[in-house]
């Protein structure tokens, strides 16, 4: 283990992760029928000491994350990932402005800003979002805080720092609130920095270091049954390594503004939101761990609004009609400046996507109501018009070294690029509650997603150009397809939920949930092999050249989650057995496995709470992954078991300390969703592509202070 003296000193003086789970109270009347998860007063011992918000969801059934950069892991729900998921940050829709999705949506909201998470795996009500087929993830800031009475002034603040030894990571945040009874101002800033992590053998995983800086200010005003919340902020990531990509991030600067309004009337509630985000993103090489010269830059802009009315058709919210209109526009420019003196990367700028546009216009209507004391339901329909377009492009040059790209550019420019899709979504769910100790749910959804700009408009056919489009971490190269059709998923899902009638906090005292699911996806956007190459010109390493293509597919599986109290005594406190388990399978109808399907996995833990102490002993088992995508040359990964220990102590309401050991026995393993270790092959210049190694043993410590 490696832990610098500086990291130890800071960690023992400041805080760990309590800020990541800032308390907030959700509006229950606005919660759709599917189960949601609120991050509130959850014990600090169960919270991950990570700078990546994707880690906050690790205990959610059906959820996994695909390895990427240190703050940019890609979420996966029931086998669906990337743009197949709807991800909203305080109601905003943010698009990855990168051919490798290095600036994935969740990377823009660090744990220091997160007050609530909501995960819907599988079936999403039409009022929550469209243009997605696999589920929804929402991250929200803590609810604004106000003084309790007129004339009073509320002032609050805090700071925190966490440290991890496996990559010498230090994360720090500071926040403060000043509020009257009607006006609130909140500011939060955070920074995370880490070196490259080490695996279970003690070897450095090259090119995995990062630094991230985030600032946000929230101004809220309330009165007369209404509330206005304005949030603005900026992110700057000067560097972030991606060991399973051919490039690294050499700069990502984003600025956003988000205005939300809510007002209650006698007839119900009106909600509105307008938002804007601009991103400047650069890729290249920044360290001696992986060298090279190839500047790439993208400029993205998201702008949109949501307007929704919740109309009470019966008293006490027993029957609600939701109607709304949404608009979202994404604009993208992606070009690669010429490298002076290079015959391959010059003399012109390579134009990958020129003036790319993706505009969505949506109308929806949804009814949620109680049929009687035992039955409730939610049904909805959504119509979404998606328009995409892009301008003409150009290759680096016109010489023989650029002939493949020059020919492809001419062919692309000779075609029309504008596409229009009219997508219809349908959702129907029913819930049966025979008594206070059990709930049964069943649902069907027809969900549609149009291709993203990279799937439709990337055009380069040279090997180097194709490898620059790849958010899969598989070491292959991809080219777009102007003829792609939207994906249409038909999903059936059911949930059996047995639980205690009484609750402790936000959860029943005990519960067991079982959720089988099945999705048939028409025109699933997979890929066809059009060539082969040797990554980094290593003759013993193999890569595939692929073109995005539509193929029907089936995805199915089962998720389980539980909490079971084992002991409650004065001497030992409360001891409970908690966890989740899941299995996902994905197949193309015409044959072959889908990429990145999580094998059978179990995350189980013993949790003890006694007075100010909280302890958690955790085991994470992942089975051998043999059902791999042969077209993508996906590596088989061995089974592994990782043990983690975490503890926290709450001195008082203001100060808490946490510590833990991740991967207690220093198991050396390859993450089942880690992709391939490209930066290792680039350094060795020999051998074959191997699966990306996971994190070795780490000592994690911190302190959280509130005042």
C-alpha positions, 0 to 999 in steps of 0.5 A: 500500500502507498499512502503519502504523509500529506494524504494521511495528515489531511485525511486525519484532519478533515473528512471522508464522504459524509458530504456525498450523502447530504441530507434531503427530503424527497417530495413523495407526491412527485415520486413515480410508481417504481421504487426510488432510492434516496441518499439521505442519512445512510451510515457513512460506513456504507458510503464509498470513498470515491471521487466518482459519483457512479460509485454512489449507486454500487448497492443498487440492484441491476446496477454495475459500472464500466471502467473508464477514467477515475471520475468517469465510470459509465453506469450500466443497468440490466446490461444497458449502458451509455446513451441507452440510459437516461441520466439527469443531473438536477433535471438537466440532460447532459450529452457526452461531447466526446467520441470516447464518452470521457466526459460522461454525464455523471462525471459533471456532478461530483459526490460533494454535490449529490443529495439524492439519487434515483435509479429505475432499472428497466421500466421508466415512466414517460414523464421521467424521460424518453430517448432511452431504452434501458432505465433512468438515473437521476442525481439531485442536489440537496434541497435548499435550506431556509431559516425557520422563521421570518427575521432569522438568519441560517448559516451553515457550513462544512468541509471534508477530505478523504484519502485512498492509498491505492492511488494516493488519492486526496479528495476535498470539499467545502460548502456553506449556506446563508439563508433567510426564511425566503432566500437561500444561497449555497456554495460548494467546491470540491477537488480530487487528485490521484496518481495511477492506481496499483493492482493486486500484484503491486503493479502500477496501472499506467495512465489512470491518474486524474485531477478534477475541480468543481464549483457550484452555487445555488440560489433559491427563493420561496413564498406563496406556494412556489419555489425558484431554484437557480444553480450555476457552476463550472468543472475543470479537469486538467487531465484524466487518464483512460487506460482502456482507451487509445487517448487520454483527456488533456482538458475538460472545461464545462460551464452550466446554468439551470433554473427550476420553478415549482408552484402549487395550485388548487388543481395541482402543481406546475413545474418548469425548468430551463438549462444550458451547458457548454463543454470544451474537451481535449484529448491527447497525451500528458504523462510519461506513462503514455506518450504521443502527439495527436491533439483532438478537440470537441466543443459541445452545447446542451440547451433545453427546457421541461414544462409539466403540469401535475393535475389532481383528479382526486383528493390526496393525490390518489389520481394524478394526470401528468402532461408535459412538453420537453425540448433538448438540443445538442450541438457538437463540433469535433476536429483534430488539428494537424500535427506539424511535420506529420505526413499522416496527421496533416497538413489539414485539420481532420474534421470528424463531426462538423456542425453536428445537431441533435434536436428532440421535441417531446409531448407526454401524458401520464396517469397515476392513480389508485384503483382501490385500496390494493391496486394502483397503476401508472400508464403513459404515452410519449411522442418524441421527434428527433432531428439530426444533421451534420455538415461536410467533413475532410481528412487530414490530407490527400496523400496515399497515407490518407487515401482511406479517409479521403475516399470515405470523406468524399463518399460521406459528403456526397450523401444527405445527412439530415435524419428525422425519427418519430419515436413513440413510447408507452409505459404501463405498470400495476402495483398490488398490495394485498397487505402491509407485508408484501407488494407485487408489481408488473409492467410493460414498456415500449421505449425508443432511442435514436442513434447518437451523433457518433453512431450516425456521423463518424465516417473515417475508414483509416485504422487510426481514425476508427480507433478514435471512436470507442466508448466501449473500452474494448481496443477496437475501432468504429465507424458510423452508419447514416442508415441506422434506425432507432432502437425500440425496446419492448420490456417486461418486468415484475417485482415481488417485494416482501417486507416488514410493515414498520420502517427504520428511516427510509427502509423497512426493517427487513425486506427481500425483493426479486425482479426478473426482466426481459427486453426484446430490442428491435434494431439494437445498435450493435456492430459488424466486423469490416476489418482487422488490425494490430493495436500499436502494430504489435503483431501478437495483439488483435483488434477489430474494425467495426461499423455500427449496425442494427440487429435485433437482440434479447436481454434478460435476467434477474435481480435480488436485494435484501436486508435481514436483521440478525441481532439486536442487543444492548451490548452489540447493537443492531446487526443486519445482513444486506446485499444484492445479487444479479444475473444478466444475459444478452444475445443477438437474435441472429447469433452471438453474445452482446458486449459487456454483459455482467456475469452472476454477481453478489454484493453481501454485507454484515452491518453493525450499528452501535451507538456512534459506531457503524461497521460494515464487512462486505464481500463482492463476488463476480463469476467467471465471464465466458459469454463474451462478444467474439466480434469485439474480441472481448476477453474472458475474465476469471471469477473473483471475490473481494472483501472490504471493511469500513467503519465510521464514528460519529463524535457529535452532530458536527464531526464524524470519522471514517476508515476502511480497507478495500480489497482486504486480501489484495486480490489481483483480478480483472474487472468483468466490465473493465475492457482491455489494458491498452496503456499497458500494451502501448508501454510493453509493445509486445504480447496480447491485449489483456483485460484491464486489472482491478484496484489492489488493496487500499487504506481509505480514511477521512473526517467530515466536519459540519458547523 
